[in-house]
Amino acid sequence: MAKAQDINTMMKDMMNAFPKDMMGAFPVDTKAMEDAFKTTATMNEKLSHVALEAAEKSTEISAKWTKDTLNRMSDISKAKADPADYAKAMTEFASAQAEMTAEHMAAFAEVAKKVQMDTVELMMAAGKDFSEDASAAMKKATDDMTANAKKATAAAK
């Protein structure tokens, strides 16, 4: 059975196979990486704000709906003199619940619509930012590679 080769040894051997001056021809632009990280972090912060705001609004809607329902339930839980009054109270409760449901669902839909619009707006802005970051990084990399190629050509002469 063949002995498994150590990955660290393989990586060292691979890196040593490249001429030392060749590795300098592949510059790493840490500034571009930092800019991309900052752009991503900013976008995530904004998306988190949108999500938290939506959760807060949804919680407020749910709490109001619950409170309204409990208030209406107290009306039907009161003792009635006539049995027909119970049926009337239940009918009024059901009607009020249907109306409240429509109102609260519309409020939830507004929250969802705002989240969707804010998210699309953020994604479009982020796409623009990422495109600008990538263009700047590619331009810098191209300029660096061109400068290194000129140095290598001048050194070869």
Secondary structure, 3 states (H helix, E strand, C coil): CCCCCCHHHHHHHHHHHCCHHHHCCCCCCHHHHHHHHHHHHHHHHHHHHHHHHHHHHHHHHHHHHHHHHHHHHHHHCCCCCCHHHHHHHHHHHHHHHHHHHHHHHHHHHHHHHHHHHHHHHHHHHHHHHHHHHHHHHHHHHHHHHHHHHHHHHHHHC
